[in-house]
Amino acid sequence: MFHRVIVIGGSVAGLLAARALRDHAEHVTVLERDRYPGGPDARRGVPQGRHVHIFVTGGQRALETLLPGSAEALAAAGAVRLELPRDLLSCARNGWERRYPDDRHHLLSCTRPLLEQVVRRQVLAACPALEVREDCAATGLIGDGTAVTGVRTAAGDLTADLVVDASGRGSRSPQWLAELGLAVPREERIDAGLAYATRLFRLPAGTAPDHGVYVQHTPASPRGGALLPVEGGHHLVTLIGVGGDRPTTDAADFLPFARSLRDPYLARLLADAEPLTPVHGSRSTVNIRRRYEETPAPGFLAAGDALCAYNPVYGHGVSIAALGAAALRQALDAGAPSGARLQGALAGTADRAWLLASGADLPYDPQAPAPGRRERLGSWYAQRFLDRAAHDPALGAAYRDVFCLTAPLERLAAPRLALRTLLLPRRAGGEAPPLEVGTPG
Ligand SMILES: Cc1cc2nc3c(=O)[nH]c(=O)nc-3n(C[C@H](O)[C@H](O)[C@H](O)COP(=O)(O)OP(=O)(O)OC[C@H]3O[C@@H](n4cnc5c(N)ncnc54)[C@H](O)[C@@H]3O)c2cc1C
C-alpha cells in the first residue's frame, strides 16, 4: 500500500491511473496545470482536443472494467457508435472497402472534450477521496540519485512515495530525472511528418450521413481525410497531409484541399455544410516511445502519452491510456508493488499500438534507417494482407481485432490467414464508396 501518490496531469491517462491506484494508496493527488472548463470545452493543456478522436473496442472494454457504466454514460452524453465495417466508409490504398454488418467492433466517436468530461465525472464519482488540484503545474521532481520522492510546484514541494507522470507527449520528466542524477529513458522517434487540419460542421438535414468516412493517405497520395459524426448531430472533419503536402489552417484552403483527395466523396458531403468553428491545426503526430521500463527509477512511473505517444491517425492514444490503467490495476491487485513491474505492465500495453504506428510510418520518415530484409518482408506481407482485408471478411475481421486492440498483432500471421493472404490473388477494392450496406458473403 502506498501512503501518498502524486499524479502529474489530470487528463485521461492521469485520471485513469488515479482510478487504478484508488485501492492501493491512502492518498492520491492529481496535479493539473489547467483549470477544467465547466462544460465539454477545449482547454489549453490538451490542444489535440479540437481534433477527431475515435475510441476503439479494446479501450472501451478497459474503461468499462475501471469505471463500470462508462459506455452507457458516453452514449447518454451523445457519443456515436459506429459499427465496423458497416458504419465507416473507408477508402484503403487499393480502393473502397466493403461494408457489411459485423457486430463485434464499434468505434465510439465524440469530441475529445466530451470524452474527457465523462471520464473525469466517472473517476470523481468512483474515487470520492481523490484530491485534484487544478491550476497546479509540476515544475520538477524532487529526490536524489537513488529515487524520486516527490514533485516540485510553484506552491511548494510535495512529497510522495510514488509519482506518476501523465503530463502528455510534452512531458519533461526525462530532463527532471537527469537533474536528479537518475537514468534518462532511451527514446525512439518515428516521424511521418503528418499534419492535421480540423473543423466542426453542421451538414444540411437530409445530406448528413449516419456513417463515418475515411480516405486514407498513401505513399502515392499523401493527402487523406476523415469525417465523423459526433454528439449534437455535428460532424468533425479532419484533413491530413504528409511532408510538403500539409493542409493549412486557412479556412479558404479547407474545401479545395478536401476536393484534392483521391476520392471526391468526402468533399461532396461538405459542399453545403456550415462550418461551426475555425480550422485548427496540429503537428503533434511524431511517434515517441520513452523506454522507462529499461531503467526504472524507484518512486516514479510514466503513463499515457508521457510513456508512449503515437501518430494520432491510427486513433489509439486514449485507448492505450485506458488499457495501461487497467494493466496497472491488475498488476497492483496481483501484489506487484515493485516500480519496475508496474512500469513493465504499463509499457507492455503500449507494444501493439507502437508496432502498428511506427511500422506504418517508417516508409514516410526520411530519418529512419533503411529497412532490413525482415522489415521489408513484414511490410510486403502487411500490405498484401490489408489489400485483401478490404474485401475478404476473414482477413477483415482479423484486421479489425488487431486495430481495435482486442487481439495481438500475431493474429495477422495465423496460418489460415497467412494462406489466404499468400495464395489468393490480390484484388482491387471498390471504385466508388459503398453507399448501401452489403453482406459479408
Ligand atoms: C491531433 C490529434 C488527434 C488525436 N486523435 C486521437 C484519436 O482519434 N483516438 C485516440 O485514442 N487518441 C487520439 N489522439 C491521442 C490522444 O489525444 C492522447 O493519446 C491522449 O490524450 C493521451 O492522454 P494523456 O492523459 O497521456 O495526455 P494528454 O491528454 O495530452 O494530457 C496531459 C495533461 O497533463 C497536463 N499537464 C501537462 N504538463 C503538466 C504539468 N507540468 N503539471 C501539471 N499538469 C500538466 C495537461 O494540462 C493535460 O491535462 C490524438 C492526438 C492528437 C495530437
The ligand as a MOL file (V3000), in Angstrom:
LIG
                    3D

  0  0  0     0  0            999 V3000
M  V30 BEGIN CTAB
M  V30 COUNTS 53 58 0 0 0
M  V30 BEGIN ATOM
M  V30 1 C -4.4020 15.7200 -33.4410 0
M  V30 2 C -4.5890 14.5340 -32.5190 0
M  V30 3 C -5.6640 13.6540 -32.7300 0
M  V30 4 C -5.7910 12.5310 -31.9010 0
M  V30 5 N -6.7960 11.6270 -32.1730 0
M  V30 6 C -6.9080 10.5200 -31.3910 0
M  V30 7 C -7.9300 9.5570 -31.6460 0
M  V30 8 O -8.6700 9.6350 -32.6280 0
M  V30 9 N -8.0420 8.4930 -30.7880 0
M  V30 10 C -7.1870 8.3400 -29.7210 0
M  V30 11 O -7.3300 7.3570 -28.9800 0
M  V30 12 N -6.2010 9.2140 -29.4790 0
M  V30 13 C -6.0430 10.2920 -30.2840 0
M  V30 14 N -5.0530 11.1920 -30.0260 0
M  V30 15 C -4.1200 10.9160 -28.9150 0
M  V30 16 C -4.7200 11.3190 -27.5680 0
M  V30 17 O -5.1060 12.6650 -27.6050 0
M  V30 18 C -3.6610 11.0890 -26.4900 0
M  V30 19 O -3.1180 9.7990 -26.6350 0
M  V30 20 C -4.2610 11.1870 -25.0970 0
M  V30 21 O -4.7990 12.4500 -24.8690 0
M  V30 22 C -3.1830 10.9110 -24.0710 0
M  V30 23 O -3.6610 11.2360 -22.8200 0
M  V30 24 P -2.6750 11.7510 -21.6760 0
M  V30 25 O -3.5340 11.9090 -20.4890 0
M  V30 26 O -1.4870 10.8720 -21.6410 0
M  V30 27 O -2.1390 13.1550 -22.1970 0
M  V30 28 P -2.9230 14.4920 -22.5130 0
M  V30 29 O -4.3260 14.1980 -22.8560 0
M  V30 30 O -2.1080 15.2230 -23.5120 0
M  V30 31 O -2.9570 15.2830 -21.1480 0
M  V30 32 C -1.8400 15.7600 -20.4670 0
M  V30 33 C -2.3610 16.5440 -19.2640 0
M  V30 34 O -1.2720 16.9240 -18.4340 0
M  V30 35 C -1.4130 18.2940 -18.0780 0
M  V30 36 N -0.0570 18.7920 -17.7980 0
M  V30 37 C 0.9560 18.9230 -18.6860 0
M  V30 38 N 2.0730 19.3500 -18.0590 0
M  V30 39 C 1.7440 19.4640 -16.7520 0
M  V30 40 C 2.4850 19.8610 -15.6050 0
M  V30 41 N 3.7730 20.2110 -15.6840 0
M  V30 42 N 1.8490 19.8790 -14.3970 0
M  V30 43 C 0.5290 19.5190 -14.2990 0
M  V30 44 N -0.2050 19.1590 -15.3640 0
M  V30 45 C 0.3940 19.1170 -16.5720 0
M  V30 46 C -2.0970 18.9270 -19.2730 0
M  V30 47 O -2.7330 20.1450 -18.9560 0
M  V30 48 C -3.0830 17.8220 -19.6370 0
M  V30 49 O -4.2630 17.9150 -18.8840 0
M  V30 50 C -4.8810 12.3200 -30.8400 0
M  V30 51 C -3.8250 13.2180 -30.6250 0
M  V30 52 C -3.6620 14.2910 -31.4780 0
M  V30 53 C -2.4860 15.2050 -31.2730 0
M  V30 END ATOM
M  V30 BEGIN BOND
M  V30 1 1 1 2
M  V30 2 1 2 3
M  V30 3 2 2 52
M  V30 4 2 3 4
M  V30 5 1 4 5
M  V30 6 1 4 50
M  V30 7 2 5 6
M  V30 8 1 6 7
M  V30 9 1 6 13
M  V30 10 2 7 8
M  V30 11 1 7 9
M  V30 12 1 9 10
M  V30 13 2 10 11
M  V30 14 1 10 12
M  V30 15 2 12 13
M  V30 16 1 13 14
M  V30 17 1 14 15
M  V30 18 1 14 50
M  V30 19 1 15 16
M  V30 20 1 16 17
M  V30 21 1 16 18
M  V30 22 1 18 19
M  V30 23 1 18 20
M  V30 24 1 20 21
M  V30 25 1 20 22
M  V30 26 1 22 23
M  V30 27 1 23 24
M  V30 28 2 24 25
M  V30 29 1 24 26
M  V30 30 1 24 27
M  V30 31 1 27 28
M  V30 32 2 28 29
M  V30 33 1 28 30
M  V30 34 1 28 31
M  V30 35 1 31 32
M  V30 36 1 32 33
M  V30 37 1 33 34
M  V30 38 1 33 48
M  V30 39 1 34 35
M  V30 40 1 35 36
M  V30 41 1 35 46
M  V30 42 1 36 37
M  V30 43 1 36 45
M  V30 44 2 37 38
M  V30 45 1 38 39
M  V30 46 1 39 40
M  V30 47 2 39 45
M  V30 48 1 40 41
M  V30 49 2 40 42
M  V30 50 1 42 43
M  V30 51 2 43 44
M  V30 52 1 44 45
M  V30 53 1 46 47
M  V30 54 1 46 48
M  V30 55 1 48 49
M  V30 56 2 50 51
M  V30 57 1 51 52
M  V30 58 1 52 53
M  V30 END BOND
M  V30 END CTAB
M  END
